[in-house]
Amino acid sequence: MKDFWPKLYGHTVEWGFLNNALKSENVAHALLFTGSRSVGKRVCALHFAKLLFDSHNPEIDHQHLLEKQNHPDFHFIEKPSDKKEISVEQVRSLLSKLKLKSYHQGAIVAIIDDAHLLNKSASNAILKTLEEPNPNTYLILISDKPHLLLETIASRCQSISFGQLSEENCNKIIADICKATDSDTSLASKLSQSTDGTLQSLRLDSFIARSSNSIIDEKELVEHLVQNASSVESIKKQIEKVIDDFDSHSLDQLVTHLSLVDIQNVDSALFWQTLRNLIRIRLKSSQKEKLNSWAKLLEKAIQAEYNIERRNFNPQLQLCSVFLDENTI
């Protein structure tokens, strides 16, 4: 496992709020970090945990301990890979650790990732801790679906909403990952075409330890990045032909090129984010009279992805619905 302590890109407002709360000694004992998946909520939680530890014991190298996943006062729980939820047993184990005295005589910090996956018993078990927090003990819940949390849990946390990342910050993060894995620098520029305010389409969770952001297997991650970059290039070539046909109103060619798009054998999130980015490029550079056409196309692409993910619609038909009107289909 290779150490990789990520920089905190973006979220200056959220980070400023947390910093000010710490300086004024007004940090809530329970925090809820919300926002889209893969925008940096967990990275921010890890940085803030370090900041809390530093505020009590600045002489200790807390970052090193967190990277090595052996900080005695830091605890992290998430859904097991073979389960669908966070169990009450996991929460009870966590709560028993939170009752212990701090090893470093400072702060104790716990992170619950994907907290909306707490089952009912686990949620009820956590409530008492939220109602009666121990001094210098901090609980950070992370969720991209906070509406699924028990209302009694959400109401006892100070909620901080994280917006999406800028294109510049997405590119910087990808460049950092490529640098950490000694990857070809050309990978970064290729992968940046699949980001859309988040890094969700890159599917990095399987390769980076969520509790420390350490790279689990560098070789496998590099292979994954290379495969993703290759997929992005392939998607881009296919979709650019379709977009050119749409722009030139070449209906026969448009139908032909749509039928050749290999949407079934690529990662869905990667495909649709690449498509949206290509449409946005045309939107930004288009003439005034075509702005509405490109904006409508982008709306249809967003709706199509939603239909596929949430309603299980046919991907090929949804792609056609983006570029063709109902009468043509």
C-alpha positions as CSV (number, residue, x, y, z in Angstrom):
1,M,0.0,0.0,0.0
2,K,1.4,3.3,-1.1
3,D,0.9,6.5,1.0
4,F,-1.0,9.2,-0.8
5,W,-2.1,12.2,1.3
6,P,-4.4,14.1,-1.1
7,K,-4.4,17.9,-1.3
8,L,-7.6,19.6,-0.6
9,Y,-8.8,21.3,-3.8
10,G,-11.8,23.6,-3.9
11,H,-14.3,23.9,-1.1
12,T,-12.7,27.1,0.2
13,V,-16.0,28.2,1.8
14,E,-16.6,24.9,3.6
15,W,-13.0,24.6,4.7
16,G,-13.0,28.2,5.9
17,F,-16.1,27.6,8.0
18,L,-14.5,24.5,9.6
19,N,-11.3,26.4,10.3
20,N,-13.1,29.4,11.8
21,A,-15.1,27.0,14.0
22,L,-11.9,25.4,15.3
23,K,-10.2,28.7,15.9
24,S,-13.2,30.0,17.9
25,E,-13.4,26.6,19.8
26,N,-17.0,26.2,18.4
27,V,-16.7,22.9,16.5
28,A,-19.9,20.8,16.7
29,H,-19.4,17.3,18.1
30,A,-21.4,15.9,15.2
31,L,-20.9,17.0,11.6
32,L,-22.7,15.9,8.5
33,F,-20.9,16.4,5.2
34,T,-23.3,16.2,2.2
35,G,-22.9,16.7,-1.5
36,S,-22.5,14.7,-4.7
37,R,-20.4,11.6,-4.7
38,S,-16.6,12.0,-5.4
39,V,-16.3,15.7,-4.9
40,G,-13.9,15.5,-1.9
41,K,-16.1,15.2,1.2
42,R,-14.1,12.3,2.6
43,V,-10.8,14.1,1.8
44,C,-12.0,17.1,3.6
45,A,-13.1,15.0,6.6
46,L,-9.6,13.4,6.8
47,H,-7.9,16.8,6.6
48,F,-10.2,18.2,9.3
49,A,-9.5,15.1,11.5
50,K,-5.8,15.9,11.2
51,L,-6.5,19.6,12.1
52,L,-8.5,18.5,15.2
53,F,-5.6,16.3,16.3
54,D,-3.0,19.0,15.6
55,S,-5.0,21.5,17.7
56,H,-4.5,19.3,20.8
57,N,-1.1,17.7,20.1
58,P,0.9,19.7,17.4
59,E,4.1,17.9,18.2
60,I,2.8,14.6,16.9
61,D,2.9,13.7,13.2
62,H,-0.8,12.9,12.9
63,Q,-0.8,12.9,9.1
64,H,1.8,10.0,9.1
65,L,-0.4,8.1,11.5
66,L,-3.5,8.6,9.5
67,E,-1.7,7.6,6.2
68,K,-0.5,4.4,7.9
69,Q,-4.1,3.8,9.2
70,N,-2.8,3.3,12.8
71,H,-3.8,6.5,14.5
72,P,-5.1,5.3,17.9
73,D,-7.6,8.1,18.3
74,F,-9.0,7.9,14.8
75,H,-11.8,5.5,13.8
76,F,-13.5,4.9,10.4
77,I,-16.4,2.7,9.5
78,E,-18.1,2.0,6.2
79,K,-20.3,-0.6,4.6
80,P,-18.5,-3.9,4.2
81,S,-17.9,-4.7,0.6
82,D,-20.0,-7.9,0.8
83,K,-22.9,-6.2,2.6
84,K,-25.6,-3.7,1.7
85,E,-25.6,-1.7,4.9
86,I,-23.7,-0.6,8.0
87,S,-24.6,-2.9,10.8
88,V,-25.4,-2.3,14.4
89,E,-22.4,-4.4,15.4
90,Q,-20.1,-2.0,13.6
91,V,-21.7,0.9,15.3
92,R,-21.5,-0.7,18.8
93,S,-17.9,-1.5,18.2
94,L,-17.2,2.1,17.3
95,L,-19.2,3.5,20.3
96,S,-17.2,1.3,22.7
97,K,-14.0,2.9,21.3
98,L,-15.3,6.4,21.6
99,K,-15.9,5.8,25.3
100,L,-12.2,5.2,25.9
101,K,-9.8,7.9,26.9
102,S,-7.8,9.5,24.1
103,Y,-4.4,7.8,23.7
104,H,-2.7,11.1,23.0
105,Q,-4.8,12.9,25.6
106,G,-6.4,15.0,22.9
107,A,-9.2,14.6,20.4
108,I,-11.0,11.4,19.3
109,V,-12.4,11.5,15.8
110,A,-14.7,9.0,14.0
111,I,-15.9,9.1,10.4
112,I,-18.9,7.2,9.2
113,D,-18.7,7.0,5.4
114,D,-22.0,6.6,3.4
115,A,-23.8,7.2,6.7
116,H,-27.2,6.8,4.9
117,L,-26.4,3.1,4.8
118,L,-26.8,2.8,8.5
119,N,-29.5,0.3,9.1
120,K,-32.3,1.1,11.6
121,S,-30.7,-0.5,14.6
122,A,-27.4,1.1,13.8
123,S,-29.0,4.5,13.4
124,N,-30.8,4.1,16.8
125,A,-27.5,3.1,18.4
126,I,-25.8,6.2,17.2
127,L,-28.5,8.6,18.5
128,K,-27.4,8.4,22.1
129,T,-23.9,9.4,21.3
130,L,-25.2,12.4,19.3
131,E,-27.4,13.4,22.2
132,E,-24.7,13.0,24.8
133,P,-21.3,13.5,23.2
134,N,-18.1,13.0,25.2
135,P,-15.8,16.0,25.5
136,N,-13.2,16.3,22.6
137,T,-15.0,13.5,20.7
138,Y,-16.0,14.3,17.2
139,L,-18.2,12.3,14.8
140,I,-18.2,13.1,11.1
141,L,-21.0,11.6,9.0
142,I,-20.6,11.6,5.2
143,S,-23.4,11.1,2.7
144,D,-24.4,11.9,-0.8
145,K,-28.0,10.8,0.1
146,P,-28.7,12.7,3.4
147,H,-32.5,12.4,2.8
148,L,-32.1,8.6,3.6
149,L,-30.7,9.4,7.1
150,L,-33.0,9.3,10.1
151,E,-34.3,12.8,10.6
152,T,-33.4,12.6,14.3
153,I,-29.8,12.0,13.2
154,A,-29.6,14.7,10.7
155,S,-31.1,17.2,13.0
156,R,-28.5,16.6,15.7
157,C,-25.6,17.2,13.2
158,Q,-24.3,20.5,11.9
159,S,-24.7,20.0,8.1
160,I,-22.1,21.3,5.6
161,S,-23.0,21.0,2.0
162,F,-20.1,20.5,-0.5
163,G,-20.6,21.8,-4.1
164,Q,-19.1,20.2,-7.2
165,L,-15.5,20.7,-8.2
166,S,-14.4,23.1,-10.9
167,E,-12.9,21.8,-14.1
168,E,-9.5,23.1,-13.0
169,N,-9.6,21.3,-9.6
170,C,-10.8,18.1,-11.2
171,N,-7.8,18.3,-13.6
172,K,-5.4,19.0,-10.7
173,I,-6.7,16.0,-8.7
174,I,-6.3,13.7,-11.7
175,A,-2.8,15.0,-12.2
176,D,-1.9,14.3,-8.6
177,I,-3.1,10.7,-8.9
178,C,-1.1,10.2,-12.1
179,K,2.0,11.7,-10.4
180,A,1.6,9.6,-7.3
181,T,1.5,6.4,-9.5
182,D,4.2,7.6,-11.9
183,S,1.8,7.3,-14.7
184,D,2.2,8.7,-18.2
185,T,1.4,12.4,-18.0
186,S,-0.9,12.1,-21.1
187,L,-3.3,10.0,-19.0
188,A,-4.3,13.1,-17.0
189,S,-5.4,15.1,-20.1
190,K,-7.4,12.1,-21.5
191,L,-9.1,11.3,-18.1
192,S,-10.0,15.0,-17.6
193,Q,-12.5,14.7,-20.4
194,S,-14.6,12.3,-18.3
195,T,-15.0,14.6,-15.3
196,D,-18.1,16.6,-14.7
197,G,-17.7,18.4,-11.4
198,T,-17.0,15.1,-9.7
199,L,-14.6,12.2,-10.1
200,Q,-17.3,9.5,-9.9
201,S,-16.9,8.3,-13.4
202,L,-13.3,7.3,-12.7
203,R,-14.4,4.6,-10.2
204,L,-11.4,5.0,-7.9
205,D,-13.0,3.6,-4.7
206,S,-11.7,0.1,-5.3
207,F,-8.1,1.3,-5.6
208,I,-7.8,3.8,-2.8
209,A,-8.3,3.0,0.9
210,R,-11.3,5.1,2.0
211,S,-10.1,5.5,5.6
212,S,-6.7,7.0,4.7
213,N,-6.7,7.7,0.9
214,S,-3.7,5.4,0.6
215,I,-3.3,3.7,-2.8
216,I,-4.0,0.0,-2.2
217,D,-2.4,-1.4,-5.3
218,E,-0.4,1.0,-7.5
219,K,-0.1,-1.4,-10.4
220,E,-3.8,-2.2,-10.5
221,L,-4.7,1.5,-10.2
222,V,-2.4,2.4,-13.1
223,E,-4.0,-0.4,-15.3
224,H,-7.4,1.0,-14.3
225,L,-6.5,4.5,-15.3
226,V,-5.0,3.4,-18.6
227,Q,-8.2,1.4,-19.4
228,N,-10.3,4.4,-18.5
229,A,-8.2,6.7,-20.7
230,S,-8.6,4.3,-23.6
231,S,-12.3,4.1,-23.1
232,V,-12.6,7.9,-23.0
233,E,-10.7,8.2,-26.3
234,S,-12.9,5.6,-27.9
235,I,-16.1,7.2,-26.6
236,K,-14.9,10.6,-27.7
237,K,-14.2,9.5,-31.3
238,Q,-17.7,7.9,-31.6
239,I,-19.6,10.7,-30.0
240,E,-17.8,13.5,-31.9
241,K,-19.0,12.0,-35.2
242,V,-22.6,11.9,-33.8
243,I,-22.3,15.5,-32.6
244,D,-20.9,16.7,-36.0
245,D,-23.8,15.0,-37.8
246,F,-26.3,16.6,-35.4
247,D,-24.7,20.0,-35.9
248,S,-24.7,19.7,-39.7
249,H,-28.3,18.2,-39.7
250,S,-27.1,15.2,-41.6
251,L,-29.9,12.9,-40.5
252,D,-28.9,9.8,-42.4
253,Q,-25.3,9.9,-41.2
254,L,-26.5,10.7,-37.6
255,V,-28.7,7.6,-37.5
256,T,-25.8,5.5,-38.9
257,H,-23.3,6.8,-36.4
258,L,-25.7,6.4,-33.5
259,S,-26.1,2.7,-34.4
260,L,-22.4,2.3,-34.3
261,V,-21.9,3.7,-30.8
262,D,-20.8,0.9,-28.5
263,I,-22.7,2.0,-25.4
264,Q,-23.3,-1.5,-24.0
265,N,-19.6,-2.4,-23.4
266,V,-18.4,0.8,-21.6
267,D,-18.8,2.1,-18.1
268,S,-22.1,4.0,-18.1
269,A,-20.9,6.9,-15.9
270,L,-17.8,7.3,-18.0
271,F,-19.8,7.4,-21.2
272,W,-22.4,9.9,-20.1
273,Q,-19.9,12.3,-18.5
274,T,-17.8,12.2,-21.6
275,L,-20.8,12.9,-23.7
276,R,-22.0,15.8,-21.5
277,N,-18.5,17.4,-21.6
278,L,-18.4,17.2,-25.4
279,I,-21.8,18.9,-25.6
280,R,-20.7,21.6,-23.2
281,I,-17.6,22.3,-25.3
282,R,-20.0,22.9,-28.3
283,L,-22.3,25.0,-26.1
284,K,-19.5,27.3,-25.0
285,S,-18.2,27.8,-28.5
286,S,-21.4,27.9,-30.4
287,Q,-23.0,30.9,-32.1
288,K,-25.8,32.7,-30.4
289,E,-28.5,31.3,-32.6
290,K,-27.4,27.7,-31.7
291,L,-27.2,28.2,-27.9
292,N,-30.7,26.9,-27.2
293,S,-30.2,23.8,-29.4
294,W,-27.0,22.8,-27.5
295,A,-28.5,23.6,-24.1
296,K,-31.6,21.5,-24.9
297,L,-29.3,18.6,-26.0
298,L,-27.4,18.8,-22.7
299,E,-30.7,18.6,-20.8
300,K,-31.8,15.6,-22.8
301,A,-28.4,13.9,-22.1
302,I,-28.9,14.4,-18.3
303,Q,-32.4,13.1,-18.5
304,A,-31.3,10.1,-20.5
305,E,-28.7,9.0,-18.0
306,Y,-31.3,9.4,-15.2
307,N,-33.7,7.2,-17.1
308,I,-31.0,4.5,-17.5
309,E,-29.9,4.6,-13.8
310,R,-33.2,5.0,-12.1
311,R,-35.8,3.6,-14.5
312,N,-33.7,0.9,-16.2
313,F,-34.4,2.2,-19.7
314,N,-32.6,0.8,-22.7
315,P,-29.2,2.7,-23.0
316,Q,-29.1,2.6,-26.8
317,L,-32.6,3.9,-27.2
318,Q,-31.9,6.6,-24.6
319,L,-28.9,7.7,-26.6
320,C,-31.0,8.0,-29.7
321,S,-33.6,10.0,-27.8
322,V,-30.9,12.6,-27.0
323,F,-30.1,13.3,-30.7
324,L,-33.3,12.4,-32.5
325,D,-36.8,13.7,-32.0
326,E,-39.7,11.4,-31.2
327,N,-41.0,11.3,-34.8
328,T,-37.6,10.2,-36.1
329,I,-37.3,7.4,-33.5
